[in-house]
Amino acid sequence: MKLLSELLLMPLIAFGVGLLLVLMMRKVRARVERRIGPPLLQPLYDILKLYGKKTQISHGVMHDISVMMLLGGVICVTLFLPVPGMSGLSDRGDIITLMYLMMVPSLGMALGVGQCANPNGSIGISRALTAMAGYEVPFVIAVAGVAIAYGTTDLAQIAAAQQGGVMQWGLFQQPLLAIAGLIAIHAMLGKEPFEIYVAPAEIATGPMVEMSGKYMGTLFTMMSFQLYSVGLIYTLLFLGGGESWLLLLPKLFAVVFVSVAVTNIFPRHRTEKVIGFMWKWPTGIALLGLGLVMLR
Amino acid sequence: MNSLDLLLLLTTLTTLLALLMGRWRPVGWLLTLLYALQLALLADLGLTLQGGGQVVSQLQLTLLGYPIGLVLDGFGWLFAAITLLIALFSSWFGSGAWSAERSDRRAQHLTLSLNVTAMLLLLASGDLLTLFITWELVSWSGFALMAYAGGRAADAALRYLIYAIAGAMALLAALLLVEQQGGSFQFAAVATAVTTLDSAGLWLLLLLFFTGFGVKMALLPFHLWQAEAYALTPGPGAAFLGAISSRMGLFALMLVVVKLIGLEHLAALAIPYTFLDAQSLLAWIAAFTIIIPTFIALTQSDARRLLAWHGIGQTGYMVLGIVIGTELGVAGGLLHVFNYATYQAALFLSVSAVIYRTGTADLDRLGGLITRMPLAYVTMLMGIIGLAGLPPMNGFVSKWMVYKALLDNGQPLLFVAAIIGTLGTILSVYKLIHNTFLGQLRAEHQAVREVPWSMSVPMLALAAIGFITGWMPGLALSAIDVAQQALGIATLPHHLGGFSLSNGNLDMLWVVGALLASIGIGALIFFAGNRRHLTHQLDNYAGGHFLSSSHRYHYSHNFYAGLMHLIGPWYRGTFRWLEQALINSVEVGGNAALGLFRNSAMLLYMVAALTLALWLLL
């Protein structure tokens, strides 16, 4: 019964926090551009508006199913992320499981966009998957380093091993891995300079090109979940998680803030530049960090 | 006459039936039934093999003064069960409409049943001599299956044959070495040989066994023959070959390396001036066997070749898991044999279904078939999720076990190498399904229909097996236990959903359950939104213009252009160059010998021989 209530509560919290993270992202961008930015509930209004719109173009059954897979996938990921007071399913699937679960929504989106038969969409997916091949390599090395350092792949155990002072955090224990991981999650969130697959001026927003109404609304929802999940994974791996929400949320917002703050000063890389960069710098840093962990 | 004899008799009868009545149209159904019967017999046999038991055939012969015989233990039983399962569904697929109009029906049925018989005999070989004889049987029957279609398939099969003969020679040399050291061809002689050989001799023995068995598995550097040969085999044959045939190499390698020699002897064999030993060398060969063929698959534009190259890459995961040698690793490697067989066969069958209806597997000439062949699409979707190793399919479970074993064993670099292979797989399988089933439907494919039930049921059944054993891996793991007991490796405690380890668990019952429930929630939210409007598949526009089927706008050719821009120059074809260099040097050597003996110095040899004879006489 406790588990069931946790499973209901965890996605709801994730959604709420995710909306706030989206709001932060938009506020930061607005301030950089000397605008005021949207009000508190604007992200929620946007999603509700999109779900209620009259124009809802579907390109086939797979297009619909892909939207369900996408939303289901991101909801499912949140169930495996331990948060203060709730462990959810985190003892039934470890960080490796989580890494693969996080690919399910991407696959769902890719299949749906494929059925839309818009070449811009397909190019976007091709680029998104290429980017994934880029950022997953340093991310995986960072995860492997953390798993070796603490001798476990259980996220709750990894977070628990970092308790006892700020200096016990992964950020200070494995600084190289933490830096590589931060660059990798920046690319994972698809922010400039790595937003090759959206590229509005070039391929007309890529995967989103045929998404209207609730399809677009689901992508918005996915973004808020994604900001939460990716930020939380980083917090658990390198910032010691949190014993209470008061300790956890500032860390989570700080991680996402780093990403959304630097994104505004960059232009967009070319596809091969993104992957070349990812395989060179963060991967190199992560390998060095992994070497240090293995020597210890 | 015990149950093993009965099984072998039945499989021989199946081959005879295919030989005598292969032209009769319904014979395929009869053969399929016989495979099912054999599978049932084997399942019954499995109960007696639990706990490390074995069944000895009453057929015992003597060859050249050496006793030879057939024995099945739990390890061979696992591979035999997978072989028969795949044979059952491949034969089913090829029984109805597929073979109805084909004139080479007999060859199709006969070669498949011949392969099954040879494989079962190999898996039941009780000594090294039997192993060698049945190994040759497997090689030649594999050649027959690859070659019967003729044309380019026969060329590829011939290339395989050259590799196989080279491997067989290496194997023969290894056997002679064992006989010389151990005194017999019994399996126990290997253990004696290992103790009496010095380290150079043991290296030689390992290298010979590795060459002999590695060729069949297409491990690096023997990987060049496989993709072409498997891809050009017609439909169900390709599914069978791709799913299980090269696992015979894995079986034999594991039998020799893990059971007879022992991984601890490999770990003791250090390579001078490096950090490596024989065990980690094999692990790294496996890791490169994952990465290189997978990234070759990424560049393929033919669906069958793409799958066949992935088949080579997936072998690496099995070897990697097994070489690590922990309970989790070995169980993961063995489970991957089963899981891989289910989804690879399903994928080959769905591609064959597409070929049956459209006549092509060229990824640049397909697209949009999802509305025309939804069942083939579902099969391929489940298959690629398995191949890429994502939940909820079974491929995820075995790969998770291999990853976890690598991390627990302190091998993060091998772990990263394995994941890089998975990333390449995800890219390449999306290209496969996108170019075949998604995107624009070509004008000439607008009248395409779903394949008949005789073809869609077996492929869906394989996909369903993949899903069920992904949801409840405990079902398949119980069979793995039998094999592990026979190998003398401790079994891994597991429950229906997965494992409870102290440092990271996996419970697929919950993972898959949570995923399905979440997708259900996603569906509810989706339907809560405003009513959707379904447009026709061909009602499309881009850049403000309506698009008709006269415009080809399917983005398929060179799908990962950006990535290829970077890594394209890395494909140097080094191994192909090496192969060609070897061919050329053999040719040069042959010509030189020809010239020496035949053309130039005939008189000189005669004078030399006469002088020698005279000198000997005097």
Boltz contact constraints between the chains, C-beta under 6 A:
constraints:
  - contact:
      token1: [A, 51]
      token2: [B, 529]
      max_distance: 6.0
  - contact:
      token1: [A, 52]
      token2: [B, 530]
      max_distance: 6.0
  - contact:
      token1: [A, 56]
      token2: [B, 530]
      max_distance: 6.0
  - contact:
      token1: [A, 56]
      token2: [B, 532]
      max_distance: 6.0
  - contact:
      token1: [A, 56]
      token2: [B, 533]
      max_distance: 6.0
  - contact:
      token1: [A, 57]
      token2: [B, 533]
      max_distance: 6.0
  - contact:
      token1: [A, 57]
      token2: [B, 535]
      max_distance: 6.0
  - contact:
      token1: [A, 58]
      token2: [B, 532]
      max_distance: 6.0
  - contact:
      token1: [A, 58]
      token2: [B, 534]
      max_distance: 6.0
  - contact:
      token1: [A, 67]
      token2: [B, 526]
      max_distance: 6.0
  - contact:
      token1: [A, 68]
      token2: [B, 519]
      max_distance: 6.0
  - contact:
      token1: [A, 68]
      token2: [B, 522]
      max_distance: 6.0
  - contact:
      token1: [A, 68]
      token2: [B, 523]
      max_distance: 6.0
  - contact:
      token1: [A, 68]
      token2: [B, 526]
      max_distance: 6.0
  - contact:
      token1: [A, 69]
      token2: [B, 519]
      max_distance: 6.0
  - contact:
      token1: [A, 71]
      token2: [B, 522]
      max_distance: 6.0
  - contact:
      token1: [A, 72]
      token2: [B, 518]
      max_distance: 6.0
  - contact:
      token1: [A, 72]
      token2: [B, 519]
      max_distance: 6.0
  - contact:
      token1: [A, 72]
      token2: [B, 522]
      max_distance: 6.0
  - contact:
      token1: [A, 75]
      token2: [B, 518]
      max_distance: 6.0
  - contact:
      token1: [A, 75]
      token2: [B, 521]
      max_distance: 6.0
  - contact:
      token1: [A, 76]
      token2: [B, 514]
      max_distance: 6.0
  - contact:
      token1: [A, 76]
      token2: [B, 515]
      max_distance: 6.0
  - contact:
      token1: [A, 76]
      token2: [B, 518]
      max_distance: 6.0
  - contact:
      token1: [A, 79]
      token2: [B, 514]
      max_distance: 6.0
  - contact:
      token1: [A, 89]
      token2: [B, 510]
      max_distance: 6.0
  - contact:
      token1: [A, 89]
      token2: [B, 514]
      max_distance: 6.0
  - contact:
      token1: [A, 91]
      token2: [B, 505]
      max_distance: 6.0
  - contact:
      token1: [A, 92]
      token2: [B, 505]
      max_distance: 6.0
  - contact:
      token1: [A, 92]
      token2: [B, 507]
      max_distance: 6.0
  - contact:
      token1: [A, 92]
      token2: [B, 510]
      max_distance: 6.0
  - contact:
      token1: [A, 93]
      token2: [B, 511]
      max_distance: 6.0
  - contact:
      token1: [A, 94]
      token2: [B, 504]
      max_distance: 6.0
  - contact:
      token1: [A, 96]
      token2: [B, 400]
      max_distance: 6.0
  - contact:
      token1: [A, 96]
      token2: [B, 403]
      max_distance: 6.0
  - contact:
      token1: [A, 100]
      token2: [B, 390]
      max_distance: 6.0
  - contact:
      token1: [A, 100]
      token2: [B, 391]
      max_distance: 6.0
  - contact:
      token1: [A, 101]
      token2: [B, 391]
      max_distance: 6.0
  - contact:
      token1: [A, 103]
      token2: [B, 390]
      max_distance: 6.0
  - contact:
      token1: [A, 104]
      token2: [B, 390]
      max_distance: 6.0
  - contact:
      token1: [A, 110]
      token2: [B, 430]
      max_distance: 6.0
  - contact:
      token1: [A, 114]
      token2: [B, 434]
      max_distance: 6.0
  - contact:
      token1: [A, 114]
      token2: [B, 438]
      max_distance: 6.0
  - contact:
      token1: [A, 114]
      token2: [B, 439]
      max_distance: 6.0
  - contact:
      token1: [A, 115]
      token2: [B, 438]
      max_distance: 6.0
  - contact:
      token1: [A, 117]
      token2: [B, 439]
      max_distance: 6.0
  - contact:
      token1: [A, 117]
      token2: [B, 440]
      max_distance: 6.0
  - contact:
      token1: [A, 117]
      token2: [B, 540]
      max_distance: 6.0
  - contact:
      token1: [A, 119]
      token2: [B, 553]
      max_distance: 6.0
  - contact:
      token1: [A, 119]
      token2: [B, 555]
      max_distance: 6.0
  - contact:
      token1: [A, 122]
      token2: [B, 555]
      max_distance: 6.0
  - contact:
      token1: [A, 123]
      token2: [B, 555]
      max_distance: 6.0
  - contact:
      token1: [A, 126]
      token2: [B, 559]
      max_distance: 6.0
  - contact:
      token1: [A, 126]
      token2: [B, 560]
      max_distance: 6.0
  - contact:
      token1: [A, 129]
      token2: [B, 427]
      max_distance: 6.0
  - contact:
      token1: [A, 130]
      token2: [B, 560]
      max_distance: 6.0
  - contact:
      token1: [A, 130]
      token2: [B, 562]
      max_distance: 6.0
  - contact:
      token1: [A, 130]
      token2: [B, 563]
      max_distance: 6.0
  - contact:
      token1: [A, 133]
      token2: [B, 423]
      max_distance: 6.0
  - contact:
      token1: [A, 133]
      token2: [B, 427]
      max_distance: 6.0
  - contact:
      token1: [A, 136]
      token2: [B, 423]
      max_distance: 6.0
  - contact:
      token1: [A, 140]
      token2: [B, 416]
      max_distance: 6.0
  - contact:
      token1: [A, 140]
      token2: [B, 419]
      max_distance: 6.0
  - contact:
      token1: [A, 141]
      token2: [B, 416]
      max_distance: 6.0
  - contact:
      token1: [A, 144]
      token2: [B, 412]
      max_distance: 6.0
  - contact:
      token1: [A, 144]
      token2: [B, 415]
      max_distance: 6.0
  - contact:
      token1: [A, 144]
      token2: [B, 416]
      max_distance: 6.0
  - contact:
      token1: [A, 147]
      token2: [B, 407]
      max_distance: 6.0
  - contact:
      token1: [A, 148]
      token2: [B, 412]
      max_distance: 6.0
  - contact:
      token1: [A, 152]
      token2: [B, 503]
      max_distance: 6.0
  - contact:
      token1: [A, 152]
      token2: [B, 504]
      max_distance: 6.0
  - contact:
      token1: [A, 153]
      token2: [B, 504]
      max_distance: 6.0
  - contact:
      token1: [A, 154]
      token2: [B, 503]
      max_distance: 6.0
  - contact:
      token1: [A, 154]
      token2: [B, 504]
      max_distance: 6.0
  - contact:
      token1: [A, 214]
      token2: [B, 529]
      max_distance: 6.0
  - contact:
      token1: [A, 271]
      token2: [B, 562]
      max_distance: 6.0
  - contact:
      token1: [A, 272]
      token2: [B, 562]
      max_distance: 6.0
  - contact:
      token1: [A, 272]
      token2: [B, 565]
      max_distance: 6.0
  - contact:
      token1: [A, 272]
      token2: [B, 566]
      max_distance: 6.0
  - contact:
      token1: [A, 275]
      token2: [B, 566]
      max_distance: 6.0
  - contact:
      token1: [A, 276]
      token2: [B, 566]
      max_distance: 6.0
  - contact:
      token1: [A, 290]
      token2: [B, 412]
      max_distance: 6.0
